[in-house]
């Protein structure tokens, strides 16, 4: 087995234009799902899987993310202390957030595209395998989390691992990239090709690559090649590097995340669905919220 996976890279430099005007001043990664921002769900899952260093690649307008994972201000601490025993759990929770992991922030530089944050994090990653995951979607899986399943797959196969879910609707084939190749066994594919948004008729399989990946450090040399191949004004995508790896015969495995549900909070409708589902599970409000929904008179 190779080196243990200790680091996760989360790109968070986008403008979140789908949620304007809300995201004019607040990063989309900080949109709340009940009482936690989306990015905190991702970070907590990574830490529970043994990740020690959280590397967040941000832009100039994302200071709120850094503040969220920083120590609470003395004013907030004093306010919560003055609130007595009822506020102490809130104080403990806000202090816990900053102590969860080592947080490292890098300002994004380079062309647009989801491959650029990887190049920006290269020096911090070094020669270790790592998790690369989005900040506005996740897979809620139990008893083993998405990241734990990816790490287990890496420890077995020793190569880059793509988190995958089965497409359920025709429109899924127009939204995600799909893996094609040979099945190793149930839930694991030896990937031979990756096709972006192929449409159902042209899809090489029903395994959509979403939400997160384990990448080996060899991805960086292939990102360099993809970068060198760019024409002026083109975007740099991590998939371009993965395709070059496959052309060179590098092993890549698609891992179907078992016992999980995929949540995409990157668009308004799916975000609202996520909020409703999580509110129905929240111990503080689930009963009253369920009663509220039952009382709604929908046409």
Wavefront OBJ file of the C-alpha trace (Angstrom):
o trace
v 0.000 0.000 0.000
v 1.214 3.529 -0.790
v 1.131 6.643 1.346
v -1.866 7.323 3.555
v -4.351 9.909 2.331
v -4.119 12.882 4.692
v -5.061 15.893 2.541
v -8.148 17.174 0.760
v -8.377 19.982 -1.792
v -11.626 21.930 -2.092
v -11.977 24.485 -4.911
v -14.000 27.489 -3.781
v -13.120 30.377 -6.068
v -16.248 30.466 -8.258
v -18.726 33.328 -8.290
v -21.890 31.276 -7.721
v -23.760 33.150 -10.434
v -26.729 30.756 -10.297
v -27.575 32.161 -6.869
v -27.217 35.866 -7.574
v -28.026 38.264 -6.003
v -27.571 36.189 -2.804
v -23.981 35.350 -3.734
v -23.011 38.926 -4.539
v -21.635 39.279 -1.004
v -21.813 35.713 0.392
v -19.957 32.775 -1.188
v -22.167 29.982 -2.507
v -20.163 27.574 -0.338
v -21.604 29.358 2.703
v -25.243 28.850 1.746
v -26.853 27.249 4.799
v -28.376 23.796 4.903
v -30.493 24.465 8.003
v -27.742 25.642 10.401
v -24.494 24.664 8.665
v -22.974 25.980 5.447
v -22.679 23.445 2.641
v -18.884 23.428 2.776
v -18.921 22.414 6.449
v -20.738 19.177 5.609
v -17.967 18.388 3.120
v -15.188 19.274 5.568
v -16.686 17.262 8.424
v -17.041 14.197 6.215
v -13.405 14.469 5.132
v -12.168 14.792 8.700
v -14.254 11.809 9.833
v -12.457 9.767 7.136
v -9.054 10.678 8.577
v -8.161 13.787 6.584
v -5.856 16.118 8.540
v -5.181 19.001 6.125
v -8.028 20.844 4.403
v -6.729 22.927 1.498
v -9.300 25.433 0.264
v -8.531 27.261 -2.992
v -10.350 30.587 -2.825
v -10.761 33.911 -4.570
v -10.601 37.488 -3.299
v -14.334 37.428 -2.477
v -14.244 34.320 -0.242
v -12.941 35.706 3.051
v -16.160 34.567 4.746
v -15.060 30.944 4.343
v -11.793 31.625 6.147
v -13.641 33.471 8.915
v -16.067 30.573 9.354
v -13.314 28.035 10.031
v -11.337 30.461 12.189
v -11.604 30.887 15.950
v -14.787 32.735 16.994
v -14.352 36.378 17.875
v -14.004 37.395 21.517
v -17.264 39.336 21.178
v -19.129 36.185 20.100
v -17.490 34.094 22.833
v -18.436 36.641 25.500
v -21.981 36.903 24.173
v -22.482 33.147 24.327
v -20.945 32.908 27.798
v -23.318 35.568 29.053
v -26.190 33.509 27.692
v -25.715 30.921 30.406
v -25.993 27.121 30.206
v -28.366 27.176 27.215
v -25.760 28.898 25.049
v -22.787 26.746 26.111
v -23.426 24.057 23.438
v -23.325 26.804 20.799
v -20.019 28.053 22.196
v -18.563 24.542 22.127
v -19.761 24.043 18.557
v -18.284 27.296 17.243
v -14.944 26.552 18.917
v -14.947 22.971 17.605
v -15.172 24.149 13.984
v -11.764 25.829 14.034
v -10.098 22.860 15.747
v -11.337 20.201 13.316
v -8.305 20.207 11.022
v -5.373 22.189 9.668
v -6.930 24.715 7.296
v -4.757 25.982 4.461
v -5.960 28.716 2.099
v -4.580 29.349 -1.371
v -5.671 32.136 -3.710
v -6.520 30.779 -7.148
v -4.315 31.930 -10.020
v -4.420 30.796 -13.630
v -7.032 30.022 -16.275
v -10.655 29.352 -15.474
v -11.621 25.725 -14.971
v -11.627 23.085 -12.249
v -8.100 21.919 -13.073
v -6.508 25.198 -11.966
v -7.144 24.728 -8.203
v -5.202 21.472 -8.414
v -2.179 23.183 -9.907
v -2.429 25.903 -7.262
v -2.349 23.267 -4.487
v 0.510 21.294 -5.998
v 3.248 22.474 -3.616
v 1.126 21.719 -0.562
v 0.178 18.253 -1.801
v 3.698 17.190 -2.754
v 3.988 13.514 -3.674
v 0.981 12.261 -1.694
v -2.360 10.905 -2.880
v -5.209 13.214 -1.901
v -8.930 13.869 -2.101
v -10.265 16.421 -4.570
v -13.862 17.328 -3.863
v -16.409 20.015 -4.620
v -17.773 22.451 -2.062
v -21.384 22.534 -3.252
v -22.331 18.865 -3.548
v -21.868 15.710 -1.526
v -23.028 12.133 -1.110
v -24.534 11.251 2.234
v -23.675 7.584 2.770
v -23.897 5.255 5.753
v -22.440 3.294 7.459
v -19.330 4.113 5.395
v -19.077 7.668 4.127
v -18.318 8.555 0.522
v -14.743 9.533 1.381
v -14.151 6.394 3.414
v -15.329 4.273 0.492
v -12.982 6.156 -1.859
v -10.049 5.732 0.526
v -10.805 2.015 0.922
v -10.844 1.674 -2.876
v -7.519 3.493 -3.160
v -5.963 1.203 -0.566
v -7.122 -1.783 -2.613
v -6.278 -0.601 -6.140
v -3.512 1.969 -5.526
v -4.650 4.362 -8.259
v -6.903 7.366 -8.852
v -10.500 6.654 -7.810
v -13.607 8.401 -9.167
v -16.715 8.646 -6.990
v -19.680 7.499 -9.048
v -23.433 7.148 -8.764
v -25.891 5.415 -11.054
v -27.811 7.761 -13.349
v -31.529 7.582 -12.603
v -33.020 10.145 -14.986
v -32.478 10.847 -18.664
v -31.394 14.407 -17.887
v -28.543 13.080 -15.710
v -26.740 12.072 -18.903
v -26.678 15.726 -19.957
v -25.334 16.977 -16.602
v -22.410 14.741 -15.641
v -19.368 12.961 -16.991
v -19.673 9.186 -17.444
v -17.093 6.431 -17.172
v -16.747 3.592 -19.633
v -14.666 0.452 -19.255
v -14.670 -3.048 -17.812
v -16.356 -3.984 -14.561
v -13.900 -5.402 -12.032
v -16.757 -6.524 -9.824
v -20.035 -5.036 -8.649
v -19.541 -1.317 -8.044
v -15.998 -1.061 -9.435
v -15.022 -0.270 -13.025
v -11.591 -0.271 -14.631
v -12.028 3.005 -16.517
v -10.996 3.199 -20.151
v -12.774 6.389 -21.150
v -14.503 9.428 -19.679
v -17.222 11.164 -21.690
v -18.597 14.550 -20.630
v -22.381 15.039 -20.825
v -22.827 12.389 -23.529
v -26.621 12.147 -23.537
v -28.241 8.822 -22.722
v -27.835 7.323 -26.212
v -24.066 7.895 -26.321
v -23.213 7.221 -22.675
v -20.619 4.438 -22.204
v -22.348 3.301 -18.981
v -24.751 4.564 -16.334
v -21.921 5.402 -13.888
v -21.851 9.181 -13.472
v -18.657 10.648 -11.994
v -19.716 13.136 -9.326
v -18.821 14.737 -6.062
v -15.253 13.713 -5.253
v -12.142 11.796 -6.193
v -8.942 10.323 -4.858
v -6.118 11.489 -7.105
v -2.532 10.325 -7.170
v 0.232 12.941 -7.522
v 0.893 11.879 -11.123
v -2.161 13.994 -11.995
v 0.037 17.099 -11.822
v 2.311 16.215 -14.744
v -0.754 15.484 -16.852
v -2.312 18.786 -15.816
v 0.871 20.438 -17.067
v 0.389 18.707 -20.419
v -3.283 19.717 -20.556
v -2.302 23.290 -19.725
v 0.288 23.327 -22.513
v -2.395 22.106 -24.942
v -4.792 24.964 -24.138
v -5.594 27.560 -26.749
v -5.850 31.149 -25.568
v -9.010 31.718 -23.533
v -9.768 28.013 -22.993
v -10.498 26.585 -19.541
v -8.397 23.935 -17.787
v -10.336 20.879 -16.619
v -9.152 18.038 -14.390
v -10.881 15.637 -16.801
v -8.449 16.689 -19.527
v -5.605 15.404 -17.352
v -7.467 12.179 -16.521
v -8.046 11.524 -20.223
v -4.333 11.963 -20.914
v -3.595 9.515 -18.094
v -5.941 6.966 -19.644
v -4.276 7.428 -23.031
v -0.974 6.524 -21.346
v -2.501 3.381 -19.893
v -2.637 4.643 -16.297
v -5.080 2.791 -14.078
v -8.187 4.687 -12.972
v -11.086 3.041 -11.136
v -14.672 4.252 -10.847
v -16.152 3.421 -7.444
v -19.929 3.385 -7.098
v -20.739 4.896 -3.706
v -22.932 2.407 -1.895
v -25.771 3.123 0.545
v -25.740 6.826 -0.246
v -27.735 9.659 -1.737
v -26.258 12.379 -3.917
v -27.080 16.010 -3.077
v -26.273 18.763 -5.562
v -26.697 22.164 -3.933
v -25.188 23.960 -6.913
v -28.564 24.879 -8.404
v -31.607 26.446 -6.793
v -34.086 23.580 -7.044
v -31.712 20.884 -5.790
v -30.499 23.210 -3.044
v -34.058 23.729 -1.788
v -34.730 19.989 -1.890
v -31.594 19.416 0.192
v -32.622 22.016 2.774
v -36.071 20.432 3.142
v -34.702 16.909 3.538
v -32.123 17.949 6.109
v -34.693 20.031 8.014
v -36.912 16.956 8.261
v -34.003 15.121 9.923
v -32.822 17.933 12.191
v -33.490 17.028 15.862
v -34.327 20.613 16.879
v -37.020 21.285 14.295
v -37.996 18.101 12.473
v -41.366 17.625 14.209
v -42.584 21.179 13.800
v -41.226 21.440 10.272
v -42.975 18.245 9.219
v -46.232 19.570 10.678
v -45.722 22.838 8.794
v -45.281 21.006 5.499
v -48.397 18.914 6.115
v -50.432 22.079 6.711
v -49.344 23.701 3.454
v -52.189 23.970 0.979
v -50.561 23.237 -2.360
v -52.500 23.688 -5.582
l 1 2 3 4 5 6 7 8 9 10 11 12 13 14 15 16 17 18 19 20 21 22 23 24 25 26 27 28 29 30 31 32 33 34 35 36 37 38 39 40 41 42 43 44 45 46 47 48 49 50 51 52 53 54 55 56 57 58 59 60 61 62 63 64 65 66 67 68 69 70 71 72 73 74 75 76 77 78 79 80 81 82 83 84 85 86 87 88 89 90 91 92 93 94 95 96 97 98 99 100 101 102 103 104 105 106 107 108 109 110 111 112 113 114 115 116 117 118 119 120 121 122 123 124 125 126 127 128 129 130 131 132 133 134 135 136 137 138 139 140 141 142 143 144 145 146 147 148 149 150 151 152 153 154 155 156 157 158 159 160 161 162 163 164 165 166 167 168 169 170 171 172 173 174 175 176 177 178 179 180 181 182 183 184 185 186 187 188 189 190 191 192 193 194 195 196 197 198 199 200 201 202 203 204 205 206 207 208 209 210 211 212 213 214 215 216 217 218 219 220 221 222 223 224 225 226 227 228 229 230 231 232 233 234 235 236 237 238 239 240 241 242 243 244 245 246 247 248 249 250 251 252 253 254 255 256 257 258 259 260 261 262 263 264 265 266 267 268 269 270 271 272 273 274 275 276 277 278 279 280 281 282 283 284 285 286 287 288 289 290 291 292 293 294 295 296 297 298 299
